[in-house]
């Protein structure tokens, strides 16, 4: 008697025994509602920026108010002396010598930092042209020049002057008297400075000044004696 054999059902034509992919539509997962953290952070940063700018402006105004009339005049004279083209602005080289005239001999990096932070970009027409090799003329793509206005210069110099150590000022004044860096102010030094300042002091008056402040009897005023005089 023939035995019947049960055959397993055949799978799909391709990929026997594999499960056919589902054709049901995949729906995206619901996204959480948008938050306002980014907007709040931006608002906070802007508020901090405005507050920093306000405090900086107040500090600048306070520094200006603390200057004496003589110090204001010195700043104005330094700016006007080195504003060579008299346009109300000074460039890198003019700023460097103007600051040095006020006692601030700063490195190049500091001068550039001042111009980048507080200066304005010079007009495009202010760029110079440099000759190319071989004598031909061509446009020189120099970086934009930065210029500093008188108002910015006055404010920045006021901050530096107010924040300067009084003894540093005294040492600077001593060096103006002490020609040649001898370490002492002689009668000849006093005579020269009095003449340059237009002071009508007689020889005897200058000798009396030396004698009054010369504590060690060397007929000159030492650095220590000069500092003691100025600090009272």
Secondary structure, 3 states (H helix, E strand, C coil): CCCCCCCCCCCCCCCCCCCCCCCCCCCCCCCCCCCCHHHHHHHHHHHHHHHHHHHHHHHHHHHHHHCCHHHHHHHHHHHHHHCCCCCCEECHHHHHHHHHHCCCCCCHHHHHHHHHHHCEECCHHHCCCCECHHHCECCCCCCCCEEEEHHHHHHHHHHHHHCCCHHHHHHHHHHHHCCCCCCEECHHHHHHHHHHCCCCCCHHHHHHHHHHHCCCCCCCEEHHHHHHHHHC
